[in-house]
């Protein structure tokens, strides 16, 4: 999930660059596109850092932060 989030950010950067390449007058639209992809990608990266881990023999499961 973290790698996919990074790919989404790079995709947004490329798409914004392509929009600017087509016409410099669309810089606001390109900025909005980049920011949307940045937020989506960052949320995918932050959610991808959590795993489910067994911590007792009884099978209770807690959320832990993976490193």
N, C-alpha and C positions, 0 to 999 in steps of 0.2 A: 504494500500500500504506500510505503514511503517513496519507493522508486517511481511509482505511478504519479504521485503528487509532484515530484521533481520534473517528470515529463510534462505534466500539465502546465507547470510554470514556464518551462522552456517553449512549449507550444504557444502559450500566450505571448511570450516575448517575440517569437518568430512571426506570429500573426500581426502583432502591433507593428513590427518592423516592415512587414509586407504592406500593411495599410499606409504607412508613411511613405514607402517606396512608390505606391500608386499615386498618392497626392499628398503634398505637404499640408494642404488646407484641412485635412481630416485628423490633425494631431490630437484634438480633444477626444474624438471617437477612438483613436488608437490607444490613448491613455486609459480610457474607460475599459476597453477590451483587456488591456494588460492588467489593470487592477482587479478585474473580475477573475481572470485566470490565476492571478497571484493569490487572491483570497481562497479560491477553491483549492488550489494546490497546497497552500499552507495548512488548510484545515485537514486535507488528506494526510499530510505529513504528520501533523500533531496527533491525529487519531490512530495512525499506524504504529505508534510507539508503545501501545499498550498490548499486553498479552494476558492470557488466562493461565494461572499456574497453580498446581496442586500444592497445598501447604500443610496438610494434615493427612494421616492415614485414613481418616473417616471420609475423605473425599470433598471436604469443604474447599471451595474455589474462591479466590480473591483476585481483584485486579492489581497488577503490579506494573511498574514502569520498566520496560526492557532497555538495556543499554547497548 
